[in-house]
Amino acid sequence: MKTYYWFNRNRFLSHLRRSFFALAIAGASLALSSAEADPPGTATGGFNPCFTRTSVRQADGNLIVTFSVTTDVGGNFIGRLEGTELDVIHPDGSITLHGTALFAGSLNGGPSGTLVFTYNGIGNALTGHETLHIAGRQGTDGLADVYFQGTAEGDLGSECDGDFGGHGTYNGHLLFAP
């Protein structure tokens, strides 16, 4: 004759196994959350671009100019940018522009690496003032886990070895993520 107890050993072991797996999953998710991105930080500084015209053409009353750009960068980012910028100068003097540049340098004096910066913005050919939206990504070496999103403002008029130079400031948010 079989006796049924409220305490069934097999049922107890089954519940114990389920509880163990639930705790293991919860523990693993807590451990993995520490591998996520660090809290965002900020980066600010200045820059001095040097523009060299590589092509000029007209289309629909607009002047389309491509530049080779080299830029010395200071502040949280320290190094040099080299890239290309395309400006569309409209008949009223307004400018729409976009560019891509490779930054070689460091962040906050840390290990050096590279970071791809893309930017777009507007400007005024009469005043020489430009406002940009900037994104930095695809880092290597010491900048491999760095992402940047920010803005920059600058004015043309500084001397350089190219056709003309400028100066400006940047600021934005940093994210450190694997």
TORPA-4810 file (N, C-alpha, C, O; in nm, 3 decimals):
<nodes>
NODE_1_0.083_-0.115_0.000_0.000_0.000_0.000_0.089_0.124_0.000_0.187_0.133_0.074_M
NODE_2_0.053_0.219_-0.085_0.132_0.339_-0.101_0.070_0.450_-0.018_-0.051_0.470_-0.017_K
NODE_3_0.155_0.522_0.051_0.107_0.632_0.134_0.150_0.763_0.069_0.265_0.778_0.028_T
NODE_4_0.057_0.857_0.060_0.087_0.989_0.004_0.113_1.087_0.116_0.034_1.101_0.209_Y
NODE_5_0.224_1.154_0.104_0.261_1.254_0.202_0.250_1.391_0.139_0.263_1.406_0.017_Y
NODE_6_0.228_1.491_0.220_0.229_1.627_0.167_0.368_1.663_0.119_0.386_1.750_0.034_W
NODE_7_0.467_1.593_0.175_0.604_1.617_0.134_0.643_1.507_0.035_0.670_1.393_0.073_F
NODE_8_0.646_1.545_-0.091_0.685_1.450_-0.195_0.827_1.486_-0.236_0.853_1.595_-0.285_N
NODE_9_0.919_1.391_-0.215_1.061_1.417_-0.239_1.088_1.459_-0.383_1.163_1.553_-0.405_R
NODE_10_1.029_1.392_-0.483_1.052_1.427_-0.624_1.000_1.566_-0.656_1.065_1.642_-0.729_N
NODE_11_0.885_1.600_-0.602_0.829_1.732_-0.626_0.917_1.839_-0.562_0.939_1.945_-0.620_R
NODE_12_0.968_1.810_-0.443_1.056_1.903_-0.375_1.184_1.928_-0.455_1.227_2.042_-0.470_F
NODE_13_1.245_1.821_-0.507_1.367_1.836_-0.587_1.339_1.912_-0.715_1.423_1.990_-0.760_L
NODE_14_1.223_1.891_-0.775_1.186_1.963_-0.897_1.172_2.112_-0.868_1.221_2.195_-0.945_S
NODE_15_1.107_2.147_-0.758_1.094_2.288_-0.720_1.230_2.349_-0.687_1.258_2.463_-0.721_H
NODE_16_1.313_2.271_-0.620_1.446_2.318_-0.585_1.528_2.347_-0.711_1.597_2.449_-0.719_L
NODE_17_1.520_2.256_-0.811_1.591_2.278_-0.937_1.541_2.403_-1.007_1.621_2.484_-1.054_R
NODE_18_1.409_2.421_-1.014_1.353_2.539_-1.079_1.398_2.667_-1.008_1.433_2.765_-1.073_R
NODE_19_1.397_2.666_-0.876_1.441_2.783_-0.800_1.588_2.813_-0.826_1.627_2.929_-0.840_S
NODE_20_1.670_2.707_-0.830_1.812_2.726_-0.856_1.834_2.789_-0.993_1.912_2.884_-1.006_F
NODE_21_1.765_2.738_-1.097_1.781_2.793_-1.232_1.730_2.937_-1.239_1.790_3.020_-1.308_F
NODE_22_1.622_2.967_-1.170_1.571_3.105_-1.170_1.673_3.199_-1.105_1.696_3.309_-1.156_A
NODE_23_1.733_3.156_-0.994_1.835_3.238_-0.930_1.960_3.251_-1.017_2.022_3.357_-1.022_L
NODE_24_1.996_3.143_-1.086_2.113_3.149_-1.175_2.089_3.247_-1.289_2.179_3.323_-1.324_A
NODE_25_1.969_3.246_-1.346_1.937_3.339_-1.455_1.937_3.482_-1.403_1.990_3.572_-1.469_I
NODE_26_1.878_3.504_-1.286_1.875_3.639_-1.229_2.018_3.687_-1.200_2.051_3.803_-1.227_A
NODE_27_2.101_3.599_-1.145_2.240_3.636_-1.117_2.318_3.667_-1.244_2.397_3.761_-1.247_G
NODE_28_2.295_3.588_-1.349_2.364_3.612_-1.476_2.321_3.745_-1.536_2.404_3.818_-1.590_A
NODE_29_2.192_3.778_-1.527_2.147_3.905_-1.584_2.206_4.023_-1.507_2.235_4.127_-1.566_S
NODE_30_2.223_4.008_-1.376_2.288_4.115_-1.299_2.435_4.128_-1.336_2.487_4.239_-1.344_L
NODE_31_2.501_4.016_-1.357_2.642_4.020_-1.396_2.658_4.080_-1.535_2.751_4.157_-1.558_A
NODE_32_2.568_4.048_-1.626_2.578_4.102_-1.761_2.547_4.251_-1.765_2.601_4.322_-1.849_L
NODE_33_2.460_4.298_-1.676_2.428_4.440_-1.679_2.551_4.525_-1.646_2.557_4.641_-1.687_S
NODE_34_2.648_4.469_-1.574_2.769_4.545_-1.546_2.858_4.557_-1.669_2.949_4.639_-1.671_S
NODE_35_2.832_4.476_-1.773_2.910_4.485_-1.898_2.850_4.586_-1.994_2.902_4.603_-2.105_A
NODE_36_2.744_4.653_-1.955_2.683_4.753_-2.041_2.765_4.881_-2.039_2.869_4.889_-1.974_E
NODE_37_2.718_4.981_-2.110_2.789_5.107_-2.125_2.805_5.179_-1.992_2.718_5.173_-1.905_A
NODE_38_2.918_5.248_-1.978_2.939_5.336_-1.864_2.846_5.456_-1.878_2.797_5.484_-1.987_D
NODE_39_2.822_5.527_-1.768_2.739_5.647_-1.778_2.801_5.747_-1.875_2.924_5.756_-1.885_P
NODE_40_2.718_5.822_-1.946_2.773_5.918_-2.042_2.849_6.030_-1.971_2.822_6.064_-1.856_P
NODE_41_2.944_6.085_-2.043_3.020_6.199_-1.994_3.008_6.313_-2.094_2.929_6.306_-2.188_G
NODE_42_3.085_6.417_-2.073_3.083_6.529_-2.166_3.224_6.553_-2.219_3.323_6.515_-2.156_T
NODE_43_3.230_6.616_-2.334_3.358_6.655_-2.392_3.343_6.795_-2.450_3.245_6.825_-2.518_A
NODE_44_3.441_6.880_-2.423_3.441_7.016_-2.476_3.582_7.051_-2.521_3.679_6.988_-2.479_T
NODE_45_3.591_7.150_-2.607_3.723_7.194_-2.650_3.715_7.287_-2.769_3.609_7.340_-2.803_G
NODE_46_3.830_7.306_-2.831_3.839_7.394_-2.946_3.903_7.325_-3.064_3.962_7.217_-3.051_G
NODE_47_3.890_7.387_-3.180_3.949_7.331_-3.302_3.987_7.443_-3.398_3.931_7.552_-3.394_F
NODE_48_4.084_7.413_-3.484_4.134_7.507_-3.584_4.144_7.435_-3.718_4.245_7.370_-3.745_N
NODE_49_4.040_7.447_-3.802_4.045_7.378_-3.932_4.121_7.458_-4.037_4.132_7.580_-4.030_P
NODE_50_4.174_7.384_-4.133_4.241_7.443_-4.248_4.179_7.380_-4.373_4.182_7.258_-4.390_C
NODE_51_4.122_7.463_-4.461_4.048_7.417_-4.578_4.130_7.437_-4.706_4.187_7.544_-4.727_F
NODE_52_4.135_7.335_-4.789_4.197_7.343_-4.921_4.095_7.297_-5.024_4.048_7.184_-5.018_T
NODE_53_4.061_7.385_-5.118_3.962_7.350_-5.222_4.018_7.240_-5.311_4.131_7.247_-5.359_R
NODE_54_3.934_7.136_-5.333_3.974_7.029_-5.426_3.889_7.029_-5.552_3.932_6.980_-5.656_T
NODE_55_3.766_7.085_-5.544_3.683_7.100_-5.664_3.578_7.208_-5.641_3.531_7.229_-5.529_S
NODE_56_3.542_7.275_-5.750_3.438_7.378_-5.747_3.355_7.362_-5.873_3.408_7.347_-5.983_V
NODE_57_3.221_7.364_-5.856_3.131_7.359_-5.972_3.003_7.431_-5.938_2.974_7.458_-5.822_R
NODE_58_2.925_7.462_-6.042_2.796_7.528_-6.023_2.685_7.435_-6.068_2.700_7.359_-6.164_Q
NODE_59_2.571_7.444_-5.997_2.452_7.368_-6.034_2.330_7.443_-5.983_2.320_7.471_-5.864_A
NODE_60_2.238_7.474_-6.072_2.111_7.541_-6.036_2.132_7.668_-5.956_2.055_7.695_-5.863_D
NODE_61_2.232_7.746_-5.989_2.257_7.871_-5.919_2.336_7.855_-5.790_2.372_7.955_-5.728_G
NODE_62_2.364_7.732_-5.749_2.441_7.706_-5.628_2.587_7.681_-5.664_2.618_7.630_-5.771_N
NODE_63_2.674_7.716_-5.573_2.816_7.686_-5.587_2.845_7.565_-5.499_2.818_7.568_-5.379_L
NODE_64_2.899_7.458_-5.558_2.928_7.335_-5.484_3.079_7.322_-5.475_3.149_7.312_-5.576_I
NODE_65_3.129_7.322_-5.351_3.273_7.322_-5.327_3.309_7.202_-5.240_3.246_7.177_-5.137_V
NODE_66_3.410_7.128_-5.282_3.464_7.018_-5.202_3.599_7.063_-5.146_3.682_7.119_-5.217_T
NODE_67_3.618_7.036_-5.017_3.741_7.075_-4.948_3.810_6.953_-4.890_3.746_6.857_-4.848_F
NODE_68_3.941_6.959_-4.888_4.021_6.871_-4.803_4.040_6.950_-4.674_4.081_7.067_-4.678_S
NODE_69_4.012_6.888_-4.560_4.016_6.960_-4.433_4.112_6.891_-4.336_4.104_6.770_-4.316_V
NODE_70_4.201_6.967_-4.278_4.283_6.920_-4.166_4.253_7.010_-4.047_4.244_7.132_-4.061_T
NODE_71_4.238_6.949_-3.932_4.194_7.025_-3.814_4.274_6.983_-3.692_4.281_6.864_-3.660_T
NODE_72_4.333_7.079_-3.624_4.396_7.054_-3.494_4.288_7.069_-3.388_4.213_7.166_-3.387_D
NODE_73_4.282_6.970_-3.297_4.176_6.965_-3.196_4.239_6.967_-3.057_4.338_6.898_-3.032_V
NODE_74_4.181_7.046_-2.966_4.224_7.052_-2.828_4.106_7.038_-2.734_3.991_7.035_-2.778_G
NODE_75_4.133_7.028_-2.606_4.027_7.008_-2.507_4.028_6.864_-2.460_4.135_6.807_-2.439_G
NODE_76_3.910_6.805_-2.444_3.904_6.665_-2.405_3.961_6.574_-2.513_4.034_6.479_-2.483_N
NODE_77_3.929_6.603_-2.638_3.992_6.533_-2.750_4.119_6.610_-2.786_4.115_6.732_-2.803_F
NODE_78_4.231_6.540_-2.797_4.356_6.604_-2.837_4.413_6.526_-2.954_4.441_6.406_-2.943_I
NODE_79_4.428_6.594_-3.068_4.481_6.527_-3.185_4.452_6.604_-3.311_4.445_6.726_-3.311_G
NODE_80_4.437_6.529_-3.420_4.420_6.590_-3.552_4.314_6.515_-3.631_4.308_6.392_-3.628_R
NODE_81_4.231_6.592_-3.701_4.130_6.538_-3.793_4.176_6.561_-3.936_4.231_6.667_-3.968_L
NODE_82_4.154_6.463_-4.021_4.179_6.480_-4.164_4.060_6.422_-4.239_4.020_6.308_-4.215_E
NODE_83_4.003_6.501_-4.331_3.885_6.453_-4.401_3.846_6.538_-4.519_3.925_6.616_-4.572_G
NODE_84_3.720_6.521_-4.558_3.663_6.588_-4.674_3.532_6.653_-4.635_3.454_6.596_-4.558_T
NODE_85_3.506_6.772_-4.690_3.380_6.844_-4.664_3.322_6.890_-4.797_3.393_6.934_-4.886_E
NODE_86_3.190_6.878_-4.808_3.117_6.926_-4.926_3.026_7.039_-4.882_2.940_7.020_-4.796_L
NODE_87_3.044_7.157_-4.940_2.962_7.274_-4.910_2.878_7.310_-5.032_2.927_7.313_-5.145_D
NODE_88_2.750_7.337_-5.008_2.662_7.391_-5.112_2.632_7.534_-5.070_2.564_7.558_-4.970_V
NODE_89_2.683_7.630_-5.147_2.663_7.771_-5.118_2.549_7.820_-5.206_2.561_7.824_-5.329_I
NODE_90_2.439_7.858_-5.143_2.318_7.900_-5.213_2.329_8.048_-5.255_2.410_8.122_-5.199_H
NODE_91_2.248_8.091_-5.353_2.256_8.230_-5.401_2.238_8.335_-5.291_2.292_8.445_-5.303_P
NODE_92_2.163_8.303_-5.185_2.143_8.401_-5.077_2.259_8.405_-4.978_2.255_8.482_-4.882_D
NODE_93_2.363_8.322_-4.999_2.478_8.319_-4.910_2.471_8.213_-4.802_2.569_8.192_-4.730_G
NODE_94_2.357_8.146_-4.789_2.348_8.039_-4.690_2.425_7.916_-4.740_2.437_7.893_-4.860_S
NODE_95_2.476_7.839_-4.646_2.557_7.721_-4.678_2.496_7.600_-4.609_2.460_7.606_-4.491_I
NODE_96_2.484_7.490_-4.682_2.458_7.360_-4.620_2.583_7.276_-4.645_2.639_7.279_-4.754_T
NODE_97_2.624_7.203_-4.544_2.751_7.131_-4.556_2.745_6.998_-4.484_2.666_6.978_-4.392_L
NODE_98_2.829_6.907_-4.529_2.849_6.782_-4.457_2.990_6.731_-4.485_3.049_6.762_-4.588_H
NODE_99_3.042_6.654_-4.390_3.177_6.604_-4.405_3.204_6.481_-4.322_3.125_6.443_-4.236_G
NODE_100_3.316_6.420_-4.351_3.364_6.303_-4.278_3.513_6.321_-4.255_3.586_6.365_-4.344_T
NODE_101_3.558_6.288_-4.134_3.700_6.304_-4.103_3.745_6.194_-4.008_3.666_6.146_-3.926_A
NODE_102_3.869_6.156_-4.019_3.929_6.058_-3.930_4.011_6.132_-3.825_4.104_6.206_-3.858_L
NODE_103_3.975_6.111_-3.698_4.048_6.172_-3.587_4.155_6.074_-3.541_4.127_5.955_-3.521_F
NODE_104_4.276_6.122_-3.524_4.385_6.043_-3.466_4.434_6.119_-3.344_4.484_6.231_-3.355_A
NODE_105_4.418_6.058_-3.227_4.458_6.126_-3.105_4.408_6.052_-2.983_4.393_5.930_-2.985_G
NODE_106_4.381_6.128_-2.878_4.339_6.067_-2.752_4.224_6.144_-2.690_4.191_6.255_-2.732_S
NODE_107_4.164_6.083_-2.590_4.057_6.144_-2.514_4.102_6.154_-2.370_4.139_6.054_-2.308_L
NODE_108_4.101_6.275_-2.316_4.139_6.301_-2.177_4.278_6.247_-2.143_4.301_6.201_-2.031_N
NODE_109_4.370_6.252_-2.238_4.507_6.207_-2.214_4.523_6.057_-2.205_4.630_6.008_-2.167_G
NODE_110_4.419_5.981_-2.240_4.426_5.835_-2.235_4.499_5.779_-2.355_4.565_5.852_-2.430_G
NODE_111_4.486_5.647_-2.375_4.551_5.583_-2.489_4.502_5.640_-2.621_4.385_5.678_-2.634_P
NODE_112_4.590_5.646_-2.719_4.551_5.704_-2.848_4.485_5.599_-2.937_4.500_5.479_-2.917_S
NODE_113_4.414_5.650_-3.036_4.345_5.566_-3.132_4.286_5.654_-3.240_4.323_5.771_-3.254_G
NODE_114_4.194_5.598_-3.315_4.126_5.675_-3.419_3.976_5.669_-3.395_3.925_5.578_-3.330_T
NODE_115_3.906_5.768_-3.448_3.761_5.778_-3.436_3.710_5.846_-3.563_3.765_5.948_-3.605_L
NODE_116_3.606_5.790_-3.625_3.548_5.849_-3.745_3.444_5.952_-3.703_3.351_5.920_-3.629_V
NODE_117_3.461_6.075_-3.749_3.365_6.181_-3.722_3.289_6.213_-3.850_3.348_6.229_-3.957_F
NODE_118_3.157_6.223_-3.839_3.074_6.273_-3.947_3.003_6.397_-3.894_2.974_6.406_-3.775_T
NODE_119_2.976_6.491_-3.982_2.911_6.613_-3.938_2.829_6.672_-4.052_2.855_6.647_-4.170_Y
NODE_120_2.730_6.749_-4.013_2.652_6.827_-4.110_2.609_6.954_-4.042_2.604_6.962_-3.919_N
NODE_121_2.578_7.054_-4.122_2.541_7.180_-4.061_2.506_7.286_-4.161_2.486_7.261_-4.280_G
NODE_122_2.499_7.407_-4.108_2.465_7.524_-4.188_2.568_7.632_-4.162_2.638_7.632_-4.061_I
NODE_123_2.576_7.724_-4.256_2.669_7.835_-4.241_2.621_7.956_-4.317_2.516_7.953_-4.382_G
NODE_124_2.698_8.061_-4.309_2.668_8.185_-4.378_2.795_8.233_-4.447_2.894_8.265_-4.381_N
NODE_125_2.792_8.239_-4.580_2.909_8.280_-4.656_2.945_8.427_-4.632_3.060_8.466_-4.649_A
NODE_126_2.847_8.508_-4.593_2.873_8.650_-4.570_2.943_8.675_-4.437_3.032_8.760_-4.428_L
NODE_127_2.903_8.602_-4.332_2.963_8.622_-4.200_3.075_8.522_-4.170_3.159_8.548_-4.084_T
NODE_128_3.077_8.409_-4.241_3.177_8.305_-4.215_3.147_8.219_-4.095_3.233_8.143_-4.051_G
NODE_129_3.025_8.228_-4.040_2.988_8.151_-3.921_2.922_8.019_-3.962_2.840_8.016_-4.055_H
NODE_130_2.957_7.910_-3.892_2.898_7.779_-3.918_2.856_7.713_-3.788_2.920_7.733_-3.684_E
NODE_131_2.747_7.635_-3.794_2.698_7.555_-3.682_2.685_7.412_-3.730_2.628_7.386_-3.836_T
NODE_132_2.738_7.317_-3.650_2.745_7.178_-3.693_2.686_7.082_-3.590_2.686_7.110_-3.470_L
NODE_133_2.635_6.970_-3.639_2.601_6.853_-3.557_2.707_6.749_-3.587_2.738_6.723_-3.703_H
NODE_134_2.765_6.689_-3.481_2.879_6.599_-3.497_2.849_6.464_-3.434_2.784_6.456_-3.329_I
NODE_135_2.897_6.357_-3.498_2.890_6.223_-3.439_3.026_6.156_-3.457_3.084_6.160_-3.565_A
NODE_136_3.076_6.096_-3.350_3.201_6.020_-3.355_3.173_5.875_-3.323_3.104_5.844_-3.226_G
NODE_137_3.226_5.785_-3.406_3.200_5.641_-3.389_3.310_5.562_-3.457_3.405_5.620_-3.511_R
NODE_138_3.299_5.431_-3.455_3.393_5.339_-3.520_3.536_5.362_-3.474_3.628_5.372_-3.555_Q
NODE_139_3.554_5.369_-3.343_3.687_5.391_-3.288_3.775_5.268_-3.293_3.728_5.155_-3.304_G
NODE_140_3.906_5.293_-3.286_4.004_5.184_-3.280_4.098_5.209_-3.163_4.106_5.319_-3.110_T
NODE_141_4.167_5.104_-3.124_4.270_5.108_-3.019_4.216_5.176_-2.893_4.116_5.129_-2.838_D
NODE_142_4.278_5.283_-2.845_4.236_5.348_-2.722_4.100_5.416_-2.729_4.046_5.454_-2.625_G
NODE_143_4.044_5.432_-2.849_3.913_5.495_-2.866_3.809_5.394_-2.915_3.703_5.433_-2.965_L
NODE_144_3.838_5.265_-2.900_3.752_5.160_-2.958_3.610_5.163_-2.903_3.517_5.133_-2.978_A
NODE_145_3.589_5.196_-2.778_3.456_5.193_-2.717_3.397_5.331_-2.697_3.305_5.348_-2.617_D
NODE_146_3.447_5.432_-2.770_3.404_5.570_-2.752_3.303_5.609_-2.861_3.324_5.583_-2.979_V
NODE_147_3.194_5.671_-2.818_3.094_5.729_-2.909_3.071_5.872_-2.864_3.064_5.900_-2.745_Y
NODE_148_3.059_5.963_-2.961_3.043_6.105_-2.930_2.927_6.161_-3.012_2.913_6.130_-3.130_F
NODE_149_2.846_6.243_-2.949_2.736_6.314_-3.016_2.739_6.456_-2.965_2.732_6.479_-2.844_Q
NODE_150_2.749_6.554_-3.056_2.758_6.690_-3.008_2.737_6.795_-3.114_2.689_6.767_-3.224_G
NODE_151_2.773_6.917_-3.079_2.760_7.032_-3.169_2.891_7.109_-3.171_2.976_7.095_-3.082_T
NODE_152_2.906_7.189_-3.274_3.023_7.277_-3.285_2.981_7.406_-3.352_2.888_7.409_-3.432_A
NODE_153_3.050_7.513_-3.317_3.031_7.642_-3.382_3.167_7.698_-3.414_3.262_7.683_-3.337_E
NODE_154_3.176_7.763_-3.529_3.304_7.819_-3.566_3.291_7.934_-3.664_3.185_7.959_-3.721_G
NODE_155_3.402_8.003_-3.682_3.410_8.116_-3.773_3.533_8.101_-3.861_3.637_8.052_-3.817_D
NODE_156_3.519_8.143_-3.985_3.631_8.142_-4.079_3.716_8.266_-4.058_3.669_8.366_-4.004_L
NODE_157_3.842_8.259_-4.101_3.924_8.379_-4.094_4.063_8.358_-4.042_4.145_8.449_-4.053_G
NODE_158_4.095_8.244_-3.986_4.231_8.222_-3.936_4.324_8.186_-4.051_4.281_8.137_-4.155_S
NODE_159_4.452_8.210_-4.030_4.554_8.175_-4.129_4.589_8.027_-4.116_4.587_7.970_-4.007_E
NODE_160_4.622_7.965_-4.230_4.670_7.827_-4.230_4.743_7.803_-4.362_4.752_7.892_-4.446_C
NODE_161_4.795_7.683_-4.379_4.869_7.651_-4.502_4.778_7.624_-4.621_4.827_7.614_-4.734_D
NODE_162_4.647_7.612_-4.600_4.553_7.588_-4.709_4.500_7.719_-4.766_4.563_7.823_-4.756_G
NODE_163_4.380_7.710_-4.827_4.317_7.829_-4.884_4.268_7.926_-4.777_4.280_8.047_-4.792_D
NODE_164_4.213_7.873_-4.668_4.171_7.956_-4.555_4.149_7.868_-4.434_4.132_7.746_-4.445_F
NODE_165_4.149_7.931_-4.317_4.135_7.858_-4.192_4.019_7.909_-4.110_3.942_7.995_-4.154_G
NODE_166_4.007_7.856_-3.992_3.900_7.896_-3.902_3.932_7.857_-3.759_4.040_7.804_-3.731_G
NODE_167_3.838_7.882_-3.671_3.851_7.844_-3.531_3.711_7.825_-3.474_3.615_7.887_-3.521_H
NODE_168_3.700_7.739_-3.374_3.569_7.716_-3.316_3.576_7.632_-3.190_3.684_7.597_-3.142_G
NODE_169_3.459_7.601_-3.137_3.448_7.519_-3.017_3.349_7.406_-3.041_3.259_7.416_-3.125_T
NODE_170_3.367_7.298_-2.965_3.275_7.184_-2.970_3.234_7.148_-2.829_3.306_7.175_-2.733_Y
NODE_171_3.119_7.087_-2.816_3.080_7.025_-2.690_2.976_6.919_-2.719_2.900_6.928_-2.816_N
NODE_172_2.974_6.817_-2.634_2.879_6.709_-2.657_2.889_6.602_-2.551_2.954_6.618_-2.448_G
NODE_173_2.822_6.491_-2.580_2.810_6.379_-2.487_2.894_6.262_-2.534_2.899_6.231_-2.653_H
NODE_174_2.960_6.198_-2.439_3.039_6.078_-2.464_2.966_5.958_-2.410_2.900_5.965_-2.307_L
NODE_175_2.978_5.848_-2.479_2.925_5.721_-2.432_3.036_5.619_-2.449_3.100_5.613_-2.554_L
NODE_176_3.059_5.540_-2.346_3.160_5.435_-2.352_3.088_5.302_-2.350_3.029_5.263_-2.249_F
NODE_177_3.091_5.232_-2.462_3.018_5.107_-2.474_3.098_5.007_-2.556_3.164_5.045_-2.653_A
NODE_178_3.093_4.880_-2.518_3.164_4.777_-2.595_3.102_4.755_-2.731_3.150_4.672_-2.808_P
</nodes>
